Amino acid sequence: MSKLITIETIPHNRQLYPTAGDYCRDEDGDLHIFVSDTGNPLFNALIGLHELVEVMAMERRGIPLQASTDFDLIYEKEREEGKHSESDEPGDDPRSPYLKEHRLASIVEMLVALDLDVNWDEYGAAVDKLFKNEPLP
């Protein structure tokens, strides 16, 4: 039986922690992906794509989704302690339980962005604005 997959764009301040994209499964097994609104629907879709690929790879390899959330929360606490820069991503940390899965998702995200003529620097700047509380376009 297939499960529902939803990708919802939400205000950045509704994320569980400082992230552009997050996910969870509910009690019915439905997958919910939450994407911070960058003000650009294509950018939002790329974030959602990244999260979907990451989830697919994690579940295929038996990594619980909660493992990524737990690690990300620890990482954000470390960031507050000055151990990571603003631009560092938890999924890129060698300790990340989903390092390989995050890298796969990033590659897919970059390939799709390239094919759709998305300027990677503009995309990155839009995502960075989320964390600086700058106004959206």
N, C-alpha and C positions, 0 to 999 in steps of 0.2 A: 504494500500500500504506500503510495507516494505521500509525502508530507508537503505542506504549504511552505513556500519561501517568499518572504516579503523583504523588500528593501525600502526603508522609509527615510526620507530626508527630514531632519529635525533641527531645531535651533541648537547651536553648539553648546549652550549652557544646560541642555537637557542630557548631555552625555554623562555616564556614570563617573568618569574621570577624564582628564585632558587627553582626548583622542579624537581623530577625525572620523573614525569608524569603529563600530563595536557590533557584537552579535551575541545571541543566546538562543537556546531552544526552550520552548515552553513545555508545559506538562503534557501536551498532545504530540510533542515531537516536532512542532512547526519551528522553522528557523526564522528568526527576526534579525535583520541587519539594520543598524541605525547609522545614518550618514549625517555628519554635520553639514549644514547648508553653507556652501561657499559663495552662493549667489550666482553660480554658473551650473546649469543642469548637466552639462557634459562632464564637468569636473566632479560633480556629485556622483554621476554614474560610474566614473573611473574609480572613485573611492569604494563604491558599492561592489564593483567588480573585484577589486583587490580583496575585500572582506569575504566575498563568496568563494573565491579561489582558495583563500587561506583556510576557510572552514572545510571545504571539500577535501583538501589535502590533509588537514589535521584529523578529520574523522576517518579518512581512508587509512591513515597510519595509526589509528587508535589513541590519538592524543585528545584527552577531554577538553572541551571548549573552556571549561572553568580554569584549566591550567594556564591559558593565555591571560585571562582576566586576573588571576591571582598574581602572575608574574608582573603584569603591567602595573598593578597597584603597588607592588613592592618597588618597581622601577621608578614610579612617579614619586614615591616617598624619598627614594635616593636622589632624585632630581631636585627635590626641595632642599635636600641636605648639601646640594652643590656637587654631587658626584657625576652628573650628566649635564650636557648643554641643552639649551632649548631645542636644538635641531636633531638631537639624538633620538632614535626610535627604539623602543623596547624590543621589537622584533628583530632588530639587527644586532642586539647584544649576544655575544657568544654563549651566555648562560641561558638564553631564551629557550623554553621548551618547544617553541614553534619556529625556530630560526630557519630551518630548511623550507618550511611551509610559507613563511613570510617572504622569503627570497623568491620563491616560485611566484607568489602572488604579485610581487613587485615587478618581476620580469613580464608577466602577462599584462599588467597594468601599463608598463612602458611600451610594450609592443602595440597594444591597442591605441594608446595615445599617439604614438608615432604614425600609425596607419590613418588615424583621424586628423592628422595635422595639428595636434594639440602642442602648443609651445610648452615644453616641460618646465621651463623657468617660470612662466606665468602661472602655470598650474601649481607649482611649489609655493610661489608667493601667495596665491589665494589660500592655500592650506595654512601657510604660516600666519596669515592674518587672523585666522580663527583663534590662535593662541595668544595673540597680542591684543585681542578685543578691538581690532580696527573695524571700521564700518565696511560692510559688504558693498559691492558695486550695485 
